[in-house]
């Protein structure tokens, strides 16, 4: 996994980056596996949830 500390801004419209932080079932991967700080994990989580609401990412996958 890429370290999210290298990202300056986590954007909900950047789906390619956000896909790295969700698993095959479209669940958000925990901080334990992503190796990011708690602050960045919250930003990733918020961005994934916004992208789901806007329709950029799926809520569930097959």
Protein Blocks (a to p, Z undefined) as FASTA:
>chain_A
ZZfklpmbdcfklmmlmmmmccfkopacdfklnopafklmmmmmmmmmmmmmnopacfbd
ZZ
